[in-house]
């Protein structure tokens, strides 16, 4: 698919364009939004507890989304929390893709006992729900950003590994691979020079779809105080700490809840759009 056709399919896909615009907005807001605010996301100011949202009445110098139970500005914590969520999700998905790519290609190409060992490892991980596995491991390792990335990586690579393995098992029987073997090409050269480029489409589609799921799982762990350690803000621990004030100060839970919902929805739209754009069998 050449660039002109690819660009045309992107512009025609409502899911892709909606997801892309929303994701770009979230990324820019989280990366550059805190630079426009003077508040410290961690420092407490008990005299400013539970200030109601001011909107843009006082510009960026006011508490646009109000303050929490410790007098901290909700908006600055929302944006910094978004940074954590995006960073953890992106790094985790990249590591998931790398692990799944290597194991999937090796498993599908060599087959036999190599395939059996890798597939049984996949079955072992799939036997435990991702959230339960993540909670168990985080309870042992303790909450930290690095541990969170490790847990999300371990619990998320299986689906892409299986898809990659199945694609490789089909591709290794194609004529271009058989011709390379006949000409004396080595197995590793065939795997990563000829087979790998033909699996990239599936990797990109699944990886883009996994990002929203990973953000949601990170927020669930932070909600249980097993993710980003307090007092650092994250959408999960903001929802957790604000739920007891839902009846009197609803903005404490509404701001991170809506941000989480819209971000996950945006990445899901983007993932579906990427699938539509890259899958030539689909008509847009």
Secondary structure as GFF3:
##gff-version 3
##sequence-region A 1 284
A	DSSP	alpha_helix	3	12	.	.	.	ID=ss1
A	DSSP	alpha_helix	14	32	.	.	.	ID=ss2
A	DSSP	three_ten_helix	33	36	.	.	.	ID=ss3
A	DSSP	three_ten_helix	46	48	.	.	.	ID=ss4
A	DSSP	three_ten_helix	59	61	.	.	.	ID=ss5
A	DSSP	alpha_helix	74	110	.	.	.	ID=ss6
A	DSSP	alpha_helix	112	126	.	.	.	ID=ss7
A	DSSP	alpha_helix	130	141	.	.	.	ID=ss8
A	DSSP	alpha_helix	145	156	.	.	.	ID=ss9
A	DSSP	alpha_helix	158	171	.	.	.	ID=ss10
A	DSSP	alpha_helix	175	182	.	.	.	ID=ss11
A	DSSP	alpha_helix	187	190	.	.	.	ID=ss12
A	DSSP	pi_helix	191	195	.	.	.	ID=ss13
A	DSSP	three_ten_helix	196	199	.	.	.	ID=ss14
A	DSSP	alpha_helix	200	223	.	.	.	ID=ss15
A	DSSP	alpha_helix	235	242	.	.	.	ID=ss16
A	DSSP	three_ten_helix	243	245	.	.	.	ID=ss17
A	DSSP	alpha_helix	251	278	.	.	.	ID=ss18
###
